[in-house]
Amino acid sequence: MRNLTIASCLSLVVLSSPVFADKAEECQLQADIVTRATELRIERNSQKKTLEIMTSGEDEAVAEAYIGAVPAIVDWIYTLKRKELKQEVGPGESYYSSCVAQ
């Protein structure tokens, strides 16, 4: 439930970005950012390093329109316990499901 609430809040931050024609596509772009932040955390990168990588403009998982939302997403991912990151349905998939349902 906590993940869903945080994901909903983060989607509001990201929704201030340009509107895409297809909601599923927009949600997938956002979920890709969540998934990438999760991968970097699982690889034991520091929160600062993850933020640097994802906001460099060179990370293919982060669409340019969403770079401003990356700090909030990274902060959220680093509040989760490591076991939450490795569940069968990870944060990226949970985020996508909650985004599409809105």
N, C-alpha and C positions, 0 to 999 in steps of 0.2 A: 504494500500500500504506500509506503514511504517513497519507493521508487516512482510509482505512478504519480504521486503528488508533485514530486520534484520535477519529473518529466513534463508534467502539465505546465508548471511555472516556467520552465525553460523554453517551452514551445511559445509562450507568450513573448519572451524576450526575442526569440528568433523571428516571430511573425512580423516584427517591425521592419524586416528586410523586404526587398522587392517581392511582389506576389508572382508566383509561378502559375502557369495555366492549369497544371495538373496537381491536385493536392497530394496524390500518392507520390509523385515525383519530388515535391517539396519535402514531404515527410521523410522520404528516403535519403535526400541530401542531408537533412538534419540527423537522421539515425546514423548515417555514415560517420559523422563527426563524433557522435557518442561512441560508436564502435571503435573508431581510431583512438580516441582518448583512453578507452578501456584497454586496447591492445598495448599502448605505450605504458600504461600503469602496470599491466601484467608482466611486461618486460622489465619492470622495476626501474623505470625512468623516474626521476624526481618530478614533482609537480611543476617546478620551474622549467625544467628541460622539456617536458611535454608541452607546456605552453609555448616555449620558444619554437619547437618543431612545428607545431600546428598553426602558429601565426606568422611563420616565415614567408608564406605565400608560395612555398614550394611543395607543400603536402597536398597530394592529389585528392585526399579524402575531404579536404576543406574547400568548398566552393568560396570564391572571393566574397560573395555577398554575405557570407556567414562568419567571416573572420571576427567581426565584432562580438559575436555570441560565444566564441571559443572560451574566453576566460570563465564565464559562468558555467559552461558545460564541464570544463576541466575541474573547476572547484567542486562541482557536484560529484564527479567520478571519484575524486580523492576523498570524499566523505564516506563512500561506500566501503564496506569490509571486503577484503580480497575474496572471500568465499562467495560474496554476492556477484562478483565480477565473473566468476567461473561457473555459474549456474547454467543449466541447460538452455534456458531462455535468458540471455544476457541483457545488459542495460540497453544496448542498441535496438534489439528486437522489442523490448518492452516499450522503449521510447516510440518506435515506429507504430506499434499497435495503438498506443494512447493518442498519438498525433492523428492517425487516420480516423480514429473514433470520434474526434472532436468535430 
